[in-house]
Amino acid sequence: MSVQTTKRRLSPASIEALKGERPIVSLTAYTTPIARLLDPHVDFLLVGDSLGMVLYGLDTTVGVTLDMMIAHGQAVMRGSERCCVVVDLPFGAYQESKEQAFRSAARILKETGCSAVKLEGGAEMAETVEFLVSRGIPVLGHVGLMPQLVNTTGGYRSVGRNEKEVTKIRRDAKAIDDAGAFAIVVEGTVEPVAREITATLRAPTIGIGASPACDGQILVSDDMLGLFNDFKPRFVKHFAELAPTISKAAEAYANEVKARSFPGIEHTFQVKR
């Protein structure tokens, strides 16, 4: 009898255990091919609701649905083998009640096979996080700038620039930490505040537009790859410039099609005699 072995993925617990050991590496992924390319290099992939803006051209993440998250979560799971995969709970899928959050999160885990969900919110979501964790659903928290609240906060801007905001971020981060999140994304938060809460929390912090002192970092993969030229946030570094490469490739293809130099005979199927 043969025994088939499968590779063990990194788990939320193994991500949590990296605090104080080494920086945690994360990127977003939305498709199978990209997940396959990123998987060997990251600790966890986040199927973020940022896909609404990156893939679907939405102005905000508010229009993203649970079905969209599940479909892309399935795609990323098919393209990855070793990293932990986390899927965002989209706006409207968890805020109503902790019971609604459990139903949405359970559906994501069942239908995608991912290891955890992420939700935005601070003290007001702590009870929900605790409810999920106690029922077997690992949670990645998210404090600081929260894109799902863009309609009430007046847009995308860094936070922690006055004492009221600093107090709120501290309270939010501690509440989500105490509720049992295995890690917490800290987004768009001024550097000294992000550094401070990283030092005080049990859970590792994952920075994006926060601090080098965070326990890990995450970027939207399309930003990291330089696929967008229209707008580059301060916290983004392009590790490649793929947008002009893709544009030039498309231009070359169009020119060859118009000149009838592509396809050539070598690109066609011939009848064997």
C-alpha positions in Angstrom: 0.0 0.0 0.0 1.4 3.4 -1.0 1.1 6.4 1.3 0.6 9.7 -0.4 2.2 12.6 1.4 1.0 16.2 1.1 3.0 19.3 1.8 2.1 21.0 5.0 1.2 24.6 4.7 2.2 27.3 7.1 -0.6 27.7 9.6 -1.9 30.8 11.4 -0.2 29.5 14.6 3.1 29.3 12.8 2.7 32.8 11.5 2.0 34.0 15.1 5.1 32.2 16.3 7.3 34.2 14.0 7.0 37.3 16.2 10.5 38.0 17.6 12.0 35.4 15.4 12.2 37.0 11.9 10.1 39.4 9.8 6.9 38.0 8.3 6.6 38.2 4.5 3.2 38.7 2.9 1.6 39.8 -0.4 -1.9 39.9 -1.8 -2.9 37.4 -4.5 -6.1 37.1 -6.4 -5.4 34.5 -9.2 -3.9 31.1 -9.6 -0.9 32.1 -11.8 0.2 34.9 -9.4 -0.3 32.7 -6.4 1.9 30.1 -8.0 4.7 32.6 -8.5 4.5 34.2 -5.1 4.0 31.0 -3.0 7.7 30.0 -2.6 8.6 33.4 -1.3 6.0 34.5 1.3 4.7 33.3 4.6 1.1 34.1 3.8 -0.9 35.3 0.9 -3.9 37.6 1.5 -6.8 37.4 -0.9 -7.7 41.0 -0.1 -10.9 42.8 -0.9 -8.5 45.2 -2.7 -9.3 42.9 -5.7 -12.4 45.1 -6.2 -10.1 48.0 -7.1 -7.2 46.1 -8.6 -9.1 43.6 -10.8 -12.6 45.0 -11.1 -12.0 48.8 -11.4 -14.1 49.7 -8.4 -13.5 53.0 -6.7 -13.5 51.4 -3.2 -13.7 47.9 -1.7 -17.3 48.4 -0.5 -18.8 46.8 -3.6 -16.9 43.5 -3.2 -19.2 40.5 -2.4 -18.7 37.3 -0.5 -19.1 35.3 -3.7 -16.2 37.3 -5.3 -13.9 36.6 -2.3 -14.7 32.9 -2.4 -14.1 32.6 -6.1 -10.7 34.3 -5.8 -9.9 32.4 -2.6 -10.4 29.1 -4.5 -8.1 30.4 -7.3 -5.3 31.3 -4.9 -5.6 28.0 -3.1 -5.2 26.1 -6.4 -2.0 28.1 -7.1 -0.3 27.7 -3.8 1.1 24.8 -1.8 3.2 25.9 1.2 2.1 29.4 2.4 -0.8 30.2 4.6 -3.8 31.7 2.7 -6.0 34.3 4.4 -9.2 35.6 2.7 -10.8 38.9 3.5 -14.4 39.2 4.8 -15.9 41.8 2.6 -18.0 44.8 3.7 -21.4 43.8 4.9 -20.5 40.2 5.5 -19.7 40.4 9.2 -20.5 43.8 10.7 -24.2 43.0 11.5 -23.5 40.4 14.2 -21.0 37.9 15.3 -23.3 35.2 14.1 -23.4 36.7 10.6 -19.6 36.9 10.8 -19.4 33.2 11.7 -21.6 32.1 8.9 -19.6 34.2 6.3 -16.3 33.0 7.7 -17.3 29.4 7.9 -18.5 29.5 4.3 -15.1 31.0 3.2 -13.1 28.3 5.0 -15.4 25.5 3.7 -15.6 26.6 0.1 -11.9 27.7 -0.4 -9.9 25.5 2.0 -8.0 28.6 3.2 -6.6 28.8 6.8 -8.0 32.1 8.1 -10.1 35.2 7.4 -9.3 38.8 7.9 -11.7 41.5 9.1 -11.4 45.2 9.7 -12.2 46.9 12.9 -11.0 47.7 16.4 -12.7 47.6 19.8 -16.2 47.4 18.2 -15.2 44.1 16.5 -13.3 42.5 19.4 -16.3 40.4 20.5 -16.8 39.1 17.0 -13.1 38.2 16.7 -13.2 36.3 20.0 -16.5 34.6 18.9 -14.8 33.4 15.7 -11.5 32.3 17.3 -13.3 30.3 20.0 -15.2 28.5 17.3 -12.2 27.4 15.3 -11.8 30.3 12.8 -8.4 32.0 13.0 -8.6 35.7 12.4 -6.2 38.3 11.0 -7.1 41.7 12.4 -6.8 45.0 10.7 -6.5 48.4 12.5 -5.4 51.9 11.6 -6.6 53.0 8.2 -9.6 50.8 7.3 -10.6 51.0 3.6 -14.1 49.6 4.2 -14.9 52.7 6.3 -13.9 55.1 3.5 -17.4 56.5 3.2 -17.4 57.6 6.9 -13.8 58.6 7.3 -13.8 60.9 4.2 -11.2 59.1 2.1 -7.9 57.4 2.3 -5.4 59.1 4.6 -2.9 58.2 7.2 -4.0 58.1 10.8 -2.5 58.7 14.2 -1.7 62.4 13.6 -3.5 63.6 16.7 -4.0 62.4 20.3 -7.6 61.3 19.6 -6.5 59.1 16.7 -3.5 57.7 18.6 -5.7 56.7 21.6 -8.2 55.0 19.3 -5.5 53.0 17.5 -3.9 51.9 20.7 -7.3 50.8 22.1 -8.3 49.1 18.8 -5.0 47.2 18.5 -5.1 46.0 22.2 -8.8 44.9 21.9 -8.1 42.8 18.8 -5.0 41.4 20.3 -6.8 40.4 23.5 -9.6 38.9 21.4 -7.2 36.3 20.0 -6.2 37.5 16.5 -3.1 35.5 15.3 -1.7 38.7 13.7 -2.9 42.3 13.0 -2.5 44.4 9.9 -1.6 48.0 10.8 -2.3 50.2 7.8 -1.7 53.8 7.0 -0.6 54.6 10.6 2.2 57.1 11.4 5.5 55.4 12.1 6.0 56.1 15.9 2.5 54.8 16.7 2.9 51.7 14.6 6.3 51.1 16.2 4.8 51.5 19.7 1.9 49.1 19.3 4.2 46.5 17.7 6.3 46.5 20.9 3.2 46.2 23.2 1.1 43.5 21.4 1.3 39.8 21.8 0.3 39.2 18.2 2.7 40.1 15.4 1.9 43.3 13.5 1.9 43.3 9.7 2.6 46.8 8.4 1.5 48.5 5.2 2.3 52.2 5.3 3.2 51.8 8.9 6.7 51.1 10.3 9.9 49.1 9.5 9.6 48.0 13.1 6.4 46.0 12.4 6.8 42.2 12.8 6.0 41.8 9.1 5.1 43.6 5.9 2.5 43.3 3.2 1.9 45.1 -0.1 -0.7 44.7 -2.9 1.2 42.5 -5.3 0.2 44.7 -8.3 1.7 47.7 -6.6 4.9 45.7 -5.8 5.2 44.6 -9.4 4.8 48.1 -10.8 1.6 47.3 -12.8 0.1 50.7 -12.0 1.6 54.0 -13.1 -1.3 56.4 -12.4 -0.8 56.7 -8.7 1.9 55.5 -6.3 1.2 55.8 -2.6 4.1 56.9 -0.4 4.4 53.5 1.2 4.7 51.5 -2.0 8.0 50.5 -3.6 8.0 49.1 -7.1 10.3 46.0 -7.1 9.7 45.8 -10.9 8.2 48.0 -13.6 5.9 45.6 -15.4 3.4 48.1 -16.8 5.7 49.5 -19.5 6.9 46.0 -20.3 3.4 44.7 -20.8 2.5 47.8 -22.9 5.5 47.3 -25.1 4.7 43.6 -25.6 1.1 44.5 -26.6 2.4 47.1 -29.0 4.8 44.6 -30.6 2.1 42.0 -30.9 -0.3 44.5 -32.5 2.3 45.6 -35.0 3.1 42.0 -36.0 -0.6 41.1 -36.4 -1.1 44.2 -38.6 2.0 43.4 -40.7 0.9 39.8 -41.0 4.2 38.6 -39.6 2.4 36.9 -36.8 1.4 34.2 -36.8 4.0 32.6 -39.0 3.7 29.1 -40.4 5.6 27.8 -37.4 2.7 28.9 -35.2 0.1 26.9 -37.1 -1.0 23.2 -37.3 -0.1 21.4 -40.5 -1.6 18.3 -42.0 0.9 15.4 -41.9 1.2 13.5 -45.2 
